[in-house]
């Protein structure tokens, strides 16, 4: 199986964040050269390529009450814990981009050390013969409410975490069955999953 992952836990959108430096709107992939698929300006951080860290915030103020952060959370960009990073690094060392960021509370006290993370495998991972979704204009999948995607193990190869180059930025990233099991064993919290079939 393949799994689409996303931040998912009660109350996750209750608290806002304030970037104390940097400018997330200016963050782009280092290489925006299109391949078989287009890379849209402003969305290249979801392209499955390393990003230019020049404008990435290094300090963020967390809104709301003091609390323990989940392993994956939406903060304008996605931030993850050291536990999340360690699990990914065990399966794909040195492949993905994890950029340190400090979270503080409104009173300025330290809240957590986390990472912005950017999957750096960019794949065409869908089995087009067995998938029932439509590739709109030949350039982008448009997932339905109950998506009929089937993924191809031969196209995914040995990758464990990736972005599909033909998927909308909001759909993904994807992980292998092996990485999913490793996340479960590590007790990763705050991660929603959608199970999707794959073929050989």
MARTI-200971 format. One record per residue: x, y, z of N, C-alpha, C in turn. Coordinates in nm, 3 decimals, always signed. Atoms other than C-alpha are relative to their C-alpha. Example, Ala and Ser with C-alpha at 12.3 -4.5 7.8 and 13.67 -1.06 7.14 Angstrom:
2
+---------+---------+---------+---------+---------+---------+---------+---------+---------+
|      nu |      nv |      nw |     cau |     cav |     caw |      cu |      cv |      cw |
+---------+---------+---------+---------+---------+---------+---------+---------+---------+
|  +0.089 |  -0.119 |  +0.000 |  +1.230 |  -0.450 |  +0.780 |  +0.090 |  +0.120 |  +0.000 |
|  -0.082 |  -0.119 |  -0.006 |  +1.367 |  -0.106 |  +0.714 |  -0.077 |  +0.109 |  +0.073 |
+---------+---------+---------+---------+---------+---------+---------+---------+---------+
This chain:
200
+---------+---------+---------+---------+---------+---------+---------+---------+---------+
|      nu |      nv |      nw |     cau |     cav |     caw |      cu |      cv |      cw |
+---------+---------+---------+---------+---------+---------+---------+---------+---------+
|  +0.083 |  -0.121 |  +0.000 |  +0.000 |  +0.000 |  +0.000 |  +0.087 |  +0.126 |  +0.000 |
|  -0.059 |  -0.133 |  -0.006 |  +0.085 |  +0.368 |  -0.041 |  -0.088 |  +0.083 |  +0.092 |
|  +0.076 |  -0.084 |  -0.091 |  -0.021 |  +0.630 |  +0.211 |  +0.024 |  +0.147 |  -0.030 |
|  -0.009 |  -0.146 |  +0.004 |  -0.098 |  +0.998 |  +0.163 |  -0.002 |  +0.047 |  +0.145 |
|  -0.005 |  -0.047 |  -0.139 |  -0.005 |  +1.182 |  +0.484 |  -0.031 |  +0.149 |  +0.008 |
|  +0.037 |  -0.140 |  -0.022 |  -0.125 |  +1.512 |  +0.630 |  -0.016 |  +0.022 |  +0.150 |
|  +0.024 |  -0.029 |  -0.142 |  -0.149 |  +1.688 |  +0.969 |  -0.147 |  -0.023 |  +0.032 |
|  +0.139 |  +0.031 |  -0.032 |  -0.462 |  +1.564 |  +1.141 |  -0.014 |  -0.036 |  +0.147 |
|  +0.031 |  +0.029 |  -0.140 |  -0.560 |  +1.592 |  +1.507 |  -0.097 |  +0.107 |  +0.050 |
|  +0.102 |  -0.094 |  -0.049 |  -0.838 |  +1.762 |  +1.707 |  +0.062 |  +0.134 |  +0.041 |
|  -0.041 |  -0.135 |  -0.039 |  -0.796 |  +2.137 |  +1.738 |  +0.123 |  +0.052 |  -0.070 |
|  -0.127 |  -0.042 |  +0.059 |  -0.498 |  +2.161 |  +1.502 |  -0.008 |  +0.138 |  -0.065 |
|  +0.013 |  -0.131 |  +0.064 |  -0.638 |  +2.473 |  +1.333 |  -0.043 |  +0.108 |  +0.100 |
|  +0.048 |  -0.093 |  -0.101 |  -0.732 |  +2.639 |  +1.662 |  +0.102 |  +0.112 |  +0.026 |
|  -0.105 |  -0.093 |  -0.036 |  -0.398 |  +2.811 |  +1.710 |  +0.075 |  +0.049 |  -0.123 |
|  -0.076 |  -0.055 |  +0.110 |  -0.229 |  +3.047 |  +1.470 |  +0.148 |  +0.006 |  +0.035 |
|  -0.143 |  -0.021 |  -0.023 |  +0.142 |  +3.112 |  +1.430 |  +0.039 |  +0.134 |  -0.062 |
|  -0.054 |  -0.125 |  +0.053 |  +0.342 |  +3.428 |  +1.368 |  +0.147 |  -0.021 |  -0.030 |
|  -0.140 |  +0.014 |  +0.039 |  +0.666 |  +3.412 |  +1.174 |  +0.075 |  +0.126 |  +0.044 |
|  -0.071 |  -0.113 |  -0.058 |  +0.912 |  +3.633 |  +1.361 |  +0.115 |  +0.049 |  -0.087 |
|  -0.098 |  -0.044 |  +0.100 |  +1.159 |  +3.649 |  +1.075 |  -0.026 |  -0.078 |  -0.128 |
|  +0.021 |  +0.069 |  +0.127 |  +1.186 |  +3.533 |  +0.717 |  -0.131 |  +0.040 |  -0.066 |
|  +0.123 |  -0.026 |  +0.074 |  +0.902 |  +3.536 |  +0.465 |  -0.035 |  -0.125 |  -0.081 |
|  +0.034 |  +0.125 |  +0.068 |  +0.742 |  +3.203 |  +0.368 |  -0.048 |  +0.020 |  -0.144 |
|  +0.052 |  -0.025 |  +0.135 |  +0.581 |  +3.363 |  +0.061 |  +0.113 |  +0.012 |  -0.104 |
|  -0.112 |  -0.014 |  +0.092 |  +0.928 |  +3.413 |  -0.087 |  +0.082 |  -0.128 |  -0.016 |
|  -0.076 |  +0.125 |  +0.006 |  +1.046 |  +3.056 |  -0.038 |  -0.037 |  -0.076 |  -0.127 |
|  +0.019 |  +0.075 |  +0.123 |  +1.091 |  +2.869 |  -0.365 |  +0.101 |  -0.114 |  -0.008 |
|  -0.096 |  +0.107 |  +0.025 |  +1.260 |  +2.551 |  -0.483 |  +0.125 |  +0.057 |  -0.064 |
|  -0.125 |  -0.044 |  +0.061 |  +1.624 |  +2.590 |  -0.580 |  +0.000 |  -0.019 |  -0.151 |
|  +0.007 |  +0.030 |  +0.143 |  +1.549 |  +2.437 |  -0.919 |  -0.147 |  -0.005 |  -0.040 |
|  +0.140 |  -0.003 |  +0.043 |  +1.218 |  +2.532 |  -1.081 |  -0.015 |  -0.037 |  -0.147 |
|  +0.006 |  +0.044 |  +0.138 |  +1.301 |  +2.385 |  -1.421 |  -0.109 |  -0.106 |  -0.015 |
|  +0.104 |  +0.102 |  +0.016 |  +0.992 |  +2.196 |  -1.540 |  +0.055 |  -0.126 |  -0.065 |
|  -0.032 |  +0.125 |  +0.069 |  +1.020 |  +1.831 |  -1.640 |  -0.123 |  -0.038 |  -0.080 |
|  +0.124 |  +0.033 |  +0.071 |  +0.721 |  +1.639 |  -1.774 |  -0.118 |  +0.079 |  +0.056 |
|  +0.108 |  -0.075 |  -0.066 |  +0.510 |  +1.842 |  -1.531 |  +0.045 |  +0.143 |  +0.026 |
|  -0.028 |  -0.140 |  -0.029 |  +0.486 |  +2.214 |  -1.470 |  +0.029 |  +0.019 |  +0.149 |
|  -0.023 |  -0.042 |  -0.137 |  +0.618 |  +2.376 |  -1.152 |  -0.051 |  +0.143 |  +0.011 |
|  +0.065 |  -0.130 |  -0.005 |  +0.393 |  +2.667 |  -1.062 |  +0.071 |  +0.093 |  +0.098 |
|  -0.060 |  -0.098 |  -0.093 |  +0.548 |  +2.983 |  -0.911 |  -0.086 |  +0.012 |  +0.125 |
|  +0.072 |  -0.010 |  -0.126 |  +0.455 |  +3.011 |  -0.545 |  -0.034 |  -0.135 |  +0.060 |
|  +0.032 |  +0.134 |  -0.048 |  +0.399 |  +2.636 |  -0.516 |  +0.118 |  -0.095 |  -0.015 |
|  -0.113 |  +0.088 |  +0.027 |  +0.746 |  +2.506 |  -0.593 |  +0.054 |  -0.068 |  +0.124 |
|  -0.043 |  +0.068 |  -0.121 |  +0.806 |  +2.419 |  -0.227 |  -0.066 |  -0.137 |  +0.013 |
|  +0.067 |  +0.130 |  -0.001 |  +0.568 |  +2.129 |  -0.292 |  +0.038 |  -0.084 |  -0.122 |
|  -0.036 |  +0.065 |  +0.126 |  +0.751 |  +2.016 |  -0.605 |  +0.084 |  -0.126 |  +0.017 |
|  -0.085 |  +0.116 |  -0.021 |  +0.962 |  +1.744 |  -0.443 |  +0.146 |  +0.028 |  -0.029 |
|  -0.139 |  -0.041 |  +0.020 |  +1.286 |  +1.940 |  -0.476 |  +0.045 |  +0.084 |  +0.120 |
|  -0.050 |  -0.083 |  -0.111 |  +1.512 |  +2.113 |  -0.219 |  -0.036 |  +0.147 |  -0.022 |
|  +0.037 |  -0.141 |  +0.009 |  +1.421 |  +2.474 |  -0.140 |  +0.117 |  +0.089 |  +0.038 |
|  -0.094 |  -0.103 |  -0.040 |  +1.627 |  +2.790 |  -0.108 |  -0.041 |  +0.044 |  +0.141 |
|  +0.035 |  -0.028 |  -0.140 |  +1.639 |  +2.850 |  +0.269 |  +0.015 |  +0.148 |  +0.039 |
|  -0.028 |  -0.141 |  -0.030 |  +1.719 |  +3.224 |  +0.244 |  -0.114 |  +0.066 |  +0.077 |
|  +0.114 |  -0.070 |  -0.060 |  +1.368 |  +3.336 |  +0.339 |  -0.081 |  -0.088 |  +0.096 |
|  +0.071 |  +0.085 |  -0.094 |  +1.266 |  +3.044 |  +0.561 |  +0.006 |  +0.060 |  +0.141 |
|  -0.004 |  -0.047 |  -0.138 |  +1.164 |  +3.161 |  +0.909 |  +0.082 |  -0.095 |  +0.088 |
|  -0.077 |  +0.081 |  -0.095 |  +1.401 |  +3.042 |  +1.181 |  -0.057 |  +0.011 |  +0.141 |
|  +0.064 |  -0.017 |  -0.130 |  +1.183 |  +3.161 |  +1.468 |  -0.148 |  +0.030 |  -0.019 |
|  +0.145 |  -0.011 |  +0.018 |  +0.806 |  +3.128 |  +1.501 |  -0.067 |  +0.010 |  +0.136 |
|  +0.078 |  -0.013 |  -0.123 |  +0.564 |  +3.241 |  +1.770 |  -0.127 |  -0.083 |  -0.011 |
|  +0.118 |  +0.087 |  +0.000 |  +0.302 |  +2.982 |  +1.853 |  -0.113 |  +0.065 |  +0.078 |
|  +0.115 |  -0.055 |  -0.068 |  -0.044 |  +3.105 |  +1.941 |  -0.063 |  -0.101 |  +0.094 |
|  +0.075 |  +0.089 |  -0.088 |  -0.274 |  +2.962 |  +2.205 |  +0.073 |  -0.037 |  +0.128 |
|  -0.055 |  +0.043 |  -0.129 |  -0.204 |  +2.787 |  +2.533 |  +0.131 |  -0.077 |  -0.019 |
|  -0.121 |  +0.082 |  +0.004 |  +0.126 |  +2.624 |  +2.615 |  -0.040 |  -0.147 |  -0.003 |
|  +0.040 |  +0.137 |  +0.024 |  +0.114 |  +2.264 |  +2.502 |  +0.117 |  -0.077 |  -0.061 |
|  -0.099 |  +0.083 |  +0.066 |  +0.314 |  +1.976 |  +2.364 |  -0.035 |  -0.010 |  -0.148 |
|  +0.025 |  +0.005 |  +0.143 |  +0.351 |  +1.985 |  +1.987 |  -0.007 |  -0.145 |  -0.049 |
|  +0.005 |  +0.130 |  +0.065 |  +0.254 |  +1.688 |  +1.775 |  +0.119 |  -0.015 |  -0.095 |
|  -0.117 |  +0.026 |  +0.085 |  +0.510 |  +1.526 |  +1.546 |  -0.010 |  +0.066 |  -0.137 |
|  +0.018 |  -0.070 |  +0.127 |  +0.361 |  +1.691 |  +1.238 |  -0.113 |  +0.100 |  +0.018 |
|  +0.103 |  -0.102 |  -0.019 |  +0.167 |  +2.017 |  +1.231 |  +0.006 |  +0.103 |  -0.111 |
|  +0.004 |  -0.103 |  +0.103 |  +0.053 |  +2.285 |  +0.985 |  +0.033 |  +0.136 |  +0.059 |
|  -0.043 |  -0.130 |  -0.053 |  +0.230 |  +2.615 |  +1.045 |  +0.022 |  +0.099 |  -0.113 |
|  -0.025 |  -0.076 |  +0.123 |  +0.189 |  +2.790 |  +0.710 |  +0.084 |  -0.088 |  -0.092 |
|  -0.075 |  +0.111 |  +0.058 |  +0.460 |  +2.545 |  +0.613 |  -0.023 |  -0.117 |  +0.095 |
|  +0.010 |  +0.112 |  -0.093 |  +0.465 |  +2.196 |  +0.764 |  +0.124 |  -0.005 |  +0.086 |
|  -0.115 |  +0.023 |  -0.088 |  +0.684 |  +2.154 |  +1.070 |  -0.014 |  -0.138 |  +0.061 |
|  +0.000 |  +0.135 |  -0.055 |  +0.787 |  +1.820 |  +1.215 |  +0.099 |  -0.008 |  +0.115 |
|  -0.084 |  +0.021 |  -0.118 |  +0.957 |  +1.685 |  +1.524 |  +0.130 |  -0.071 |  -0.034 |
|  -0.123 |  +0.077 |  +0.014 |  +1.300 |  +1.533 |  +1.573 |  -0.032 |  -0.149 |  -0.019 |
|  +0.041 |  +0.140 |  +0.013 |  +1.125 |  +1.197 |  +1.608 |  -0.037 |  -0.033 |  -0.145 |
|  +0.039 |  +0.017 |  +0.141 |  +0.970 |  +1.234 |  +1.261 |  +0.124 |  -0.002 |  -0.089 |
|  -0.121 |  -0.008 |  +0.083 |  +1.304 |  +1.338 |  +1.111 |  +0.085 |  -0.126 |  +0.014 |
|  -0.084 |  +0.118 |  -0.024 |  +1.489 |  +1.045 |  +1.269 |  -0.054 |  -0.122 |  -0.073 |
|  +0.059 |  +0.115 |  +0.068 |  +1.244 |  +0.791 |  +1.130 |  +0.025 |  +0.007 |  -0.150 |
|  -0.022 |  -0.017 |  +0.143 |  +1.269 |  +0.932 |  +0.778 |  +0.147 |  -0.023 |  -0.034 |
|  -0.143 |  +0.012 |  +0.027 |  +1.649 |  +0.952 |  +0.797 |  +0.049 |  -0.145 |  +0.008 |
|  -0.041 |  +0.141 |  -0.009 |  +1.675 |  +0.585 |  +0.895 |  -0.026 |  -0.073 |  -0.131 |
|  +0.035 |  +0.069 |  +0.124 |  +1.504 |  +0.478 |  +0.573 |  +0.060 |  +0.066 |  -0.123 |
|  -0.056 |  -0.072 |  +0.115 |  +1.631 |  +0.750 |  +0.337 |  +0.099 |  +0.106 |  +0.048 |
|  -0.097 |  -0.096 |  -0.055 |  +1.943 |  +0.910 |  +0.487 |  +0.050 |  +0.100 |  -0.103 |
|  -0.056 |  -0.106 |  +0.082 |  +2.041 |  +1.244 |  +0.341 |  -0.078 |  +0.036 |  -0.124 |
|  +0.079 |  -0.025 |  +0.122 |  +1.763 |  +1.253 |  +0.080 |  -0.085 |  +0.126 |  +0.014 |
|  +0.099 |  -0.105 |  -0.017 |  +1.513 |  +1.499 |  +0.225 |  +0.056 |  +0.119 |  +0.079 |
|  -0.049 |  -0.125 |  -0.059 |  +1.550 |  +1.855 |  +0.353 |  -0.075 |  +0.028 |  +0.131 |
|  +0.055 |  -0.034 |  -0.131 |  +1.496 |  +1.928 |  +0.722 |  +0.075 |  +0.124 |  +0.049 |
|  -0.062 |  -0.128 |  -0.034 |  +1.559 |  +2.290 |  +0.822 |  -0.045 |  +0.041 |  +0.141 |
|  +0.037 |  -0.031 |  -0.140 |  +1.572 |  +2.379 |  +1.196 |  -0.079 |  +0.130 |  +0.013 |
|  +0.078 |  -0.119 |  -0.033 |  +1.318 |  +2.627 |  +1.333 |  -0.036 |  -0.007 |  +0.148 |
|  +0.037 |  -0.006 |  -0.142 |  +1.255 |  +2.740 |  +1.691 |  -0.140 |  +0.059 |  +0.014 |
|  +0.132 |  -0.053 |  -0.036 |  +0.902 |  +2.787 |  +1.822 |  +0.008 |  +0.058 |  +0.141 |
|  +0.005 |  -0.064 |  -0.131 |  +0.845 |  +3.027 |  +2.112 |  -0.145 |  +0.033 |  +0.033 |
|  +0.133 |  -0.041 |  -0.042 |  +0.540 |  +3.121 |  +2.316 |  -0.013 |  +0.153 |  -0.007 |
|  +0.022 |  -0.145 |  +0.010 |  +0.388 |  +3.469 |  +2.324 |  +0.085 |  +0.078 |  +0.099 |
|  -0.083 |  -0.069 |  -0.097 |  +0.593 |  +3.554 |  +2.632 |  +0.149 |  -0.010 |  -0.033 |
|  -0.137 |  +0.009 |  +0.045 |  +0.911 |  +3.475 |  +2.438 |  +0.076 |  -0.123 |  +0.048 |
|  -0.069 |  +0.119 |  -0.049 |  +0.995 |  +3.154 |  +2.623 |  -0.001 |  -0.110 |  -0.105 |
|  -0.019 |  +0.108 |  +0.098 |  +1.111 |  +2.850 |  +2.430 |  -0.117 |  -0.098 |  +0.005 |
|  +0.109 |  +0.097 |  +0.009 |  +0.835 |  +2.618 |  +2.309 |  +0.048 |  -0.133 |  -0.056 |
|  -0.045 |  +0.126 |  +0.062 |  +1.003 |  +2.361 |  +2.082 |  +0.102 |  +0.028 |  -0.108 |
|  -0.087 |  +0.002 |  +0.118 |  +1.283 |  +2.294 |  +1.838 |  -0.060 |  -0.097 |  -0.100 |
|  +0.065 |  +0.082 |  +0.102 |  +1.134 |  +2.164 |  +1.515 |  +0.073 |  +0.016 |  -0.133 |
|  -0.058 |  -0.010 |  +0.134 |  +1.208 |  +2.133 |  +1.143 |  -0.110 |  +0.031 |  -0.101 |
|  +0.078 |  -0.005 |  +0.124 |  +1.049 |  +2.262 |  +0.828 |  +0.048 |  -0.120 |  -0.082 |
|  -0.049 |  +0.115 |  +0.078 |  +1.055 |  +1.957 |  +0.604 |  -0.052 |  +0.005 |  -0.142 |
|  +0.031 |  -0.003 |  +0.142 |  +1.058 |  +1.921 |  +0.229 |  +0.041 |  -0.134 |  -0.062 |
|  -0.033 |  +0.126 |  +0.068 |  +1.034 |  +1.579 |  +0.062 |  +0.074 |  +0.030 |  -0.131 |
|  -0.085 |  -0.030 |  +0.117 |  +1.298 |  +1.566 |  -0.212 |  +0.008 |  -0.115 |  -0.099 |
|  +0.020 |  +0.094 |  +0.110 |  +1.184 |  +1.274 |  -0.423 |  -0.117 |  +0.052 |  -0.083 |
|  +0.104 |  -0.051 |  +0.090 |  +0.984 |  +1.394 |  -0.725 |  -0.028 |  -0.109 |  -0.104 |
|  +0.030 |  +0.119 |  +0.080 |  +0.809 |  +1.105 |  -0.899 |  -0.128 |  +0.015 |  -0.081 |
|  +0.127 |  +0.028 |  +0.068 |  +0.546 |  +1.013 |  -1.151 |  -0.037 |  -0.139 |  +0.048 |
|  +0.017 |  +0.126 |  -0.073 |  +0.411 |  +0.741 |  -0.924 |  -0.133 |  -0.070 |  -0.022 |
|  +0.134 |  +0.056 |  +0.020 |  +0.059 |  +0.670 |  -1.051 |  -0.003 |  -0.098 |  -0.117 |
|  +0.024 |  +0.098 |  +0.107 |  -0.032 |  +0.361 |  -1.254 |  -0.116 |  +0.052 |  -0.085 |
|  +0.102 |  -0.068 |  +0.080 |  -0.219 |  +0.534 |  -1.535 |  -0.101 |  -0.097 |  -0.061 |
|  +0.092 |  +0.097 |  +0.059 |  -0.374 |  +0.218 |  -1.676 |  -0.107 |  -0.045 |  +0.100 |
|  +0.093 |  +0.052 |  -0.100 |  -0.539 |  +0.115 |  -1.349 |  -0.069 |  +0.109 |  +0.081 |
|  +0.061 |  -0.112 |  -0.071 |  -0.623 |  +0.460 |  -1.209 |  -0.126 |  +0.047 |  -0.071 |
|  +0.126 |  -0.045 |  +0.059 |  -0.979 |  +0.581 |  -1.261 |  -0.016 |  +0.152 |  +0.002 |
|  +0.004 |  -0.146 |  +0.002 |  -0.905 |  +0.950 |  -1.200 |  +0.042 |  +0.053 |  -0.138 |
|  -0.037 |  -0.059 |  +0.129 |  -0.855 |  +1.189 |  -1.491 |  +0.122 |  +0.091 |  +0.014 |
|  -0.116 |  -0.088 |  +0.006 |  -0.526 |  +1.355 |  -1.578 |  -0.042 |  +0.120 |  -0.084 |
|  +0.059 |  -0.116 |  +0.067 |  -0.665 |  +1.700 |  -1.662 |  +0.100 |  +0.067 |  -0.094 |
|  -0.084 |  -0.061 |  +0.104 |  -0.519 |  +1.836 |  -1.986 |  +0.137 |  -0.064 |  -0.009 |
|  -0.127 |  +0.071 |  +0.005 |  -0.244 |  +1.580 |  -1.946 |  +0.107 |  +0.056 |  +0.092 |
|  -0.102 |  -0.065 |  -0.083 |  -0.075 |  +1.792 |  -1.678 |  -0.023 |  -0.012 |  +0.150 |
|  +0.021 |  +0.007 |  -0.144 |  -0.242 |  +1.738 |  -1.338 |  -0.117 |  -0.092 |  +0.034 |
|  +0.109 |  +0.080 |  -0.053 |  -0.446 |  +1.480 |  -1.151 |  -0.092 |  +0.090 |  +0.083 |
|  +0.096 |  -0.075 |  -0.079 |  -0.764 |  +1.621 |  -0.998 |  -0.074 |  -0.098 |  +0.090 |
|  +0.057 |  +0.102 |  -0.088 |  -0.844 |  +1.399 |  -0.698 |  -0.147 |  +0.025 |  +0.031 |
|  +0.142 |  -0.009 |  -0.035 |  -1.213 |  +1.328 |  -0.641 |  -0.016 |  -0.025 |  +0.149 |
|  +0.026 |  +0.019 |  -0.143 |  -1.379 |  +1.289 |  -0.300 |  +0.043 |  -0.138 |  +0.045 |
|  -0.045 |  +0.136 |  -0.027 |  -1.314 |  +0.916 |  -0.312 |  +0.094 |  -0.042 |  -0.112 |
|  -0.092 |  +0.013 |  +0.113 |  -1.003 |  +0.906 |  -0.528 |  +0.027 |  -0.145 |  -0.041 |
|  -0.025 |  +0.133 |  +0.053 |  -0.946 |  +0.607 |  -0.754 |  +0.142 |  -0.018 |  -0.048 |
|  -0.140 |  +0.012 |  +0.039 |  -0.569 |  +0.631 |  -0.765 |  +0.053 |  -0.140 |  +0.030 |
|  -0.078 |  +0.121 |  -0.023 |  -0.357 |  +0.321 |  -0.802 |  +0.145 |  +0.037 |  -0.029 |
|  -0.140 |  -0.038 |  +0.015 |  +0.016 |  +0.365 |  -0.752 |  +0.083 |  -0.118 |  -0.051 |
|  -0.086 |  +0.101 |  +0.062 |  +0.295 |  +0.179 |  -0.929 |  +0.127 |  -0.019 |  +0.081 |
|  -0.121 |  +0.028 |  -0.076 |  +0.561 |  +0.012 |  -0.716 |  +0.125 |  +0.010 |  -0.087 |
|  -0.117 |  -0.006 |  +0.087 |  +0.793 |  -0.013 |  -1.016 |  +0.041 |  +0.145 |  -0.028 |
|  -0.031 |  -0.141 |  +0.022 |  +0.768 |  +0.366 |  -1.071 |  +0.051 |  +0.067 |  +0.128 |
|  -0.043 |  -0.055 |  -0.129 |  +0.818 |  +0.438 |  -0.700 |  +0.140 |  -0.050 |  +0.034 |
|  -0.132 |  +0.056 |  -0.027 |  +1.119 |  +0.209 |  -0.677 |  +0.028 |  -0.013 |  +0.148 |
|  -0.041 |  +0.011 |  -0.140 |  +1.306 |  +0.229 |  -0.348 |  -0.033 |  +0.124 |  +0.082 |
|  +0.034 |  -0.123 |  -0.072 |  +1.163 |  +0.569 |  -0.248 |  -0.101 |  -0.029 |  +0.111 |
|  +0.091 |  +0.017 |  -0.113 |  +0.985 |  +0.597 |  +0.086 |  -0.085 |  +0.124 |  +0.028 |
|  +0.073 |  -0.126 |  -0.020 |  +0.873 |  +0.964 |  +0.092 |  +0.016 |  +0.082 |  -0.127 |
|  -0.011 |  -0.071 |  +0.126 |  +0.787 |  +1.159 |  -0.219 |  -0.120 |  +0.091 |  -0.026 |
|  +0.106 |  -0.079 |  +0.060 |  +0.581 |  +1.417 |  -0.400 |  -0.022 |  -0.053 |  -0.142 |
|  +0.030 |  +0.038 |  +0.137 |  +0.403 |  +1.317 |  -0.719 |  -0.005 |  +0.127 |  -0.085 |
|  -0.016 |  -0.122 |  +0.081 |  +0.490 |  +1.568 |  -0.991 |  -0.129 |  +0.043 |  -0.069 |
|  +0.126 |  -0.034 |  +0.068 |  +0.137 |  +1.556 |  -1.138 |  -0.114 |  +0.024 |  +0.098 |
|  +0.104 |  -0.021 |  -0.101 |  -0.052 |  +1.603 |  -0.808 |  -0.007 |  +0.146 |  +0.041 |
|  +0.010 |  -0.135 |  -0.056 |  -0.188 |  +1.934 |  -0.673 |  +0.083 |  +0.009 |  +0.127 |
|  -0.088 |  -0.019 |  -0.116 |  +0.027 |  +2.082 |  -0.397 |  -0.067 |  -0.043 |  +0.130 |
|  +0.071 |  +0.034 |  -0.123 |  -0.244 |  +2.012 |  -0.139 |  -0.019 |  -0.151 |  +0.018 |
|  +0.025 |  +0.143 |  -0.005 |  -0.252 |  +1.638 |  -0.217 |  +0.133 |  -0.075 |  +0.009 |
|  -0.128 |  +0.063 |  -0.025 |  +0.041 |  +1.454 |  -0.066 |  +0.066 |  +0.072 |  +0.115 |
|  -0.084 |  +0.098 |  +0.068 |  +0.313 |  +1.388 |  +0.015 |  -0.046 |  -0.143 |  +0.027 |
|  +0.033 |  +0.141 |  -0.010 |  +0.310 |  +1.009 |  -0.005 |  +0.114 |  -0.075 |  +0.066 |
|  -0.102 |  +0.082 |  -0.064 |  +0.492 |  +0.742 |  +0.192 |  -0.023 |  -0.147 |  -0.034 |
|  +0.006 |  +0.143 |  +0.025 |  +0.570 |  +0.376 |  +0.142 |  -0.059 |  -0.073 |  +0.120 |
|  +0.051 |  +0.084 |  -0.108 |  +0.426 |  +0.094 |  +0.349 |  +0.107 |  -0.015 |  +0.109 |
|  -0.109 |  +0.016 |  -0.097 |  +0.767 |  +0.050 |  +0.513 |  +0.014 |  +0.123 |  +0.089 |
|  -0.011 |  -0.122 |  -0.079 |  +0.782 |  +0.414 |  +0.623 |  -0.122 |  +0.017 |  +0.090 |
|  +0.121 |  -0.006 |  -0.083 |  +0.422 |  +0.401 |  +0.745 |  +0.016 |  -0.087 |  +0.125 |
|  -0.019 |  +0.091 |  -0.114 |  +0.505 |  +0.101 |  +0.965 |  +0.104 |  +0.056 |  +0.097 |
|  -0.102 |  -0.059 |  -0.086 |  +0.816 |  +0.279 |  +1.095 |  -0.057 |  +0.117 |  +0.080 |
|  +0.065 |  -0.109 |  -0.072 |  +0.607 |  +0.585 |  +1.187 |  -0.088 |  -0.054 |  +0.113 |
|  +0.087 |  +0.059 |  -0.101 |  +0.356 |  +0.366 |  +1.372 |  +0.084 |  -0.054 |  +0.116 |
|  -0.087 |  +0.056 |  -0.104 |  +0.635 |  +0.186 |  +1.561 |  +0.064 |  +0.110 |  +0.084 |
|  -0.062 |  -0.112 |  -0.072 |  +0.789 |  +0.523 |  +1.656 |  -0.102 |  +0.084 |  +0.076 |
|  +0.103 |  -0.074 |  -0.071 |  +0.455 |  +0.650 |  +1.788 |  -0.021 |  +0.141 |  -0.050 |
|  +0.020 |  -0.133 |  +0.057 |  +0.433 |  +0.945 |  +1.549 |  -0.143 |  +0.046 |  +0.023 |
|  +0.132 |  -0.054 |  -0.033 |  +0.143 |  +1.168 |  +1.657 |  -0.036 |  +0.117 |  -0.092 |
|  +0.049 |  -0.114 |  +0.078 |  -0.072 |  +1.417 |  +1.464 |  +0.002 |  -0.022 |  -0.149 |
|  -0.009 |  +0.029 |  +0.143 |  -0.041 |  +1.242 |  +1.129 |  -0.124 |  -0.075 |  -0.047 |
|  +0.109 |  +0.070 |  +0.065 |  -0.347 |  +1.156 |  +0.924 |  +0.052 |  -0.076 |  -0.120 |
|  -0.041 |  +0.078 |  +0.116 |  -0.322 |  +0.893 |  +0.654 |  -0.121 |  -0.039 |  -0.084 |
|  +0.099 |  +0.054 |  +0.093 |  -0.519 |  +0.789 |  +0.349 |  +0.066 |  -0.115 |  -0.073 |
|  -0.058 |  +0.121 |  +0.059 |  -0.450 |  +0.434 |  +0.233 |  -0.041 |  -0.012 |  -0.147 |
|  +0.025 |  +0.009 |  +0.145 |  -0.418 |  +0.390 |  -0.145 |  +0.070 |  -0.124 |  -0.054 |
|  -0.057 |  +0.125 |  +0.051 |  -0.355 |  +0.072 |  -0.346 |  +0.118 |  +0.023 |  -0.093 |
|  -0.109 |  -0.005 |  +0.094 |  -0.047 |  -0.004 |  -0.548 |  +0.012 |  -0.134 |  -0.073 |
|  -0.024 |  +0.119 |  +0.078 |  +0.051 |  -0.252 |  -0.815 |  +0.150 |  -0.021 |  -0.016 |
|  -0.141 |  +0.026 |  +0.026 |  +0.380 |  -0.414 |  -0.909 |  +0.046 |  +0.077 |  -0.124 |
+---------+---------+---------+---------+---------+---------+---------+---------+---------+
